[in-house]
Amino acid sequence: MPNSSLQSIMTPSGWGANGSYAFGVVGGVYPALYTQLADMMGAVGLCFGNSAKFLNVSVSANIGRLSEFKDYSYNVILSRKIFKASSISVGGMQLFSDASISDSPAGTFYIAFSHSSQTMATKTPGYSPLTWTVGVGNGRFLLIWQGT
């Protein structure tokens, strides 16, 4: 199993969700790049399935500019546990966004493999102190890799 802390906020991992639930998130920044004012973004979604037994599916809707109620997009992520301590996910993020507004107008697709080290000592039984992820993507991830 992975450790109990979040592996990454901005980079997808192979670890998908497990079970069925609804979720939401809101975040903000000051100043936003497109204005000298503060702005927020948010997302709401649903998750269902068991990634250890078959497959987990997560779908969500994003709003990139809460101050103006615009810059909508959608995410779809599929994840599956593939070995005792490994998992894989494939997904599409910022799908169906408005090309005139979004910083990722064509959407972003990725595949990620994550592994949780089982050979290191841990204070919490069943958890690992080290997890790692390798993956490849296009769109937003390609731009970050190229340094733009």
C-alpha positions in Angstrom: 0.0 0.0 0.0 1.1 3.6 -0.5 1.7 5.7 2.5 -1.1 7.6 4.1 0.0 11.0 2.8 -0.8 12.6 -0.5 1.9 11.7 -3.0 1.4 14.7 -5.3 -1.1 17.5 -5.9 0.0 18.5 -9.4 1.3 15.3 -10.8 -1.0 12.3 -11.5 0.0 9.0 -9.9 -0.9 5.4 -10.6 -2.8 5.3 -7.3 -6.4 5.7 -8.0 -9.3 6.0 -5.6 -11.1 3.0 -4.1 -14.8 2.9 -3.4 -17.7 5.2 -4.3 -17.9 8.8 -3.1 -18.4 12.4 -4.2 -15.7 15.0 -3.8 -15.0 18.7 -4.2 -12.1 21.0 -4.0 -11.5 24.8 -4.1 -8.2 26.6 -4.4 -7.1 30.2 -4.9 -4.2 32.3 -6.0 -3.2 36.0 -5.7 -2.6 37.5 -8.2 -4.0 35.4 -11.0 -1.9 35.4 -14.2 -4.7 36.8 -16.3 -5.6 39.6 -13.9 -3.9 41.4 -11.0 -6.7 40.3 -8.7 -7.2 37.1 -6.7 -9.2 34.3 -8.3 -10.2 30.8 -7.3 -10.8 27.5 -9.1 -12.8 24.4 -8.2 -13.8 20.9 -9.1 -16.6 18.5 -8.2 -16.7 14.8 -9.1 -17.7 11.3 -8.5 -15.6 8.2 -8.0 -16.7 4.5 -8.1 -15.3 1.0 -8.4 -12.7 -1.1 -6.7 -9.2 -0.7 -8.2 -7.9 -3.8 -6.5 -10.7 -6.1 -7.8 -11.4 -4.6 -11.2 -11.2 -0.9 -12.0 -11.9 2.5 -10.4 -13.4 5.4 -12.4 -13.2 9.0 -11.4 -15.0 11.7 -13.3 -15.0 15.4 -12.4 -15.9 18.9 -13.7 -13.6 21.9 -13.2 -14.1 25.6 -13.2 -10.9 27.5 -13.8 -12.2 31.0 -13.0 -14.7 31.1 -10.1 -14.7 34.9 -10.1 -16.2 34.9 -13.7 -17.9 31.5 -13.7 -16.0 30.5 -16.9 -13.2 28.2 -18.0 -15.0 24.8 -17.6 -13.4 21.5 -18.3 -13.7 17.8 -17.4 -11.5 14.9 -16.2 -11.8 11.2 -16.5 -9.3 8.8 -14.7 -9.2 5.0 -14.7 -7.0 3.2 -12.2 -6.1 -0.4 -11.5 -3.9 -2.2 -8.9 -1.7 -4.5 -11.0 0.7 -6.1 -8.5 0.9 -6.4 -4.7 2.3 -2.9 -4.3 1.8 -1.3 -7.8 -0.9 0.5 -9.6 -1.5 2.1 -13.0 -3.8 4.9 -14.1 -4.7 6.5 -17.4 -6.6 9.7 -17.7 -7.7 12.7 -19.5 -7.7 16.1 -17.8 -9.0 19.5 -18.8 -11.1 17.9 -21.5 -13.5 19.9 -23.7 -12.1 23.2 -22.5 -12.6 26.5 -24.3 -9.5 27.1 -26.4 -9.9 30.9 -26.1 -9.7 30.8 -22.3 -7.9 27.6 -21.1 -4.1 27.3 -20.6 -4.6 23.7 -21.8 -7.0 24.0 -24.7 -6.5 20.6 -26.2 -6.8 18.6 -23.0 -4.1 16.5 -21.4 -3.7 12.8 -21.5 -1.4 10.7 -19.4 -0.4 7.2 -18.2 1.3 6.7 -14.8 2.7 3.7 -13.0 3.3 4.0 -9.2 5.0 1.5 -6.9 5.2 1.4 -3.1 8.4 0.0 -1.7 7.8 -3.1 0.5 11.3 -3.6 1.7 11.8 -0.5 3.9 10.9 -0.4 7.6 7.9 1.6 8.6 6.3 2.7 11.9 2.8 2.0 10.6 2.2 -1.6 9.5 0.8 -2.0 6.1 2.1 1.3 4.8 5.3 2.2 3.0 7.7 5.1 3.6 8.6 5.4 0.0 6.4 5.5 -3.2 7.5 6.5 -6.6 5.7 7.2 -9.9 6.9 7.3 -13.6 4.6 8.4 -16.4 4.2 10.1 -19.7 1.7 12.6 -20.9 1.0 15.3 -23.4 -0.6 18.8 -23.3 0.1 20.4 -20.0 2.7 17.8 -18.9 4.6 18.1 -22.2 4.7 21.9 -21.8 6.1 21.6 -18.3 8.7 19.1 -19.4 9.8 21.4 -22.2 10.2 24.3 -19.7 7.4 26.5 -21.1 
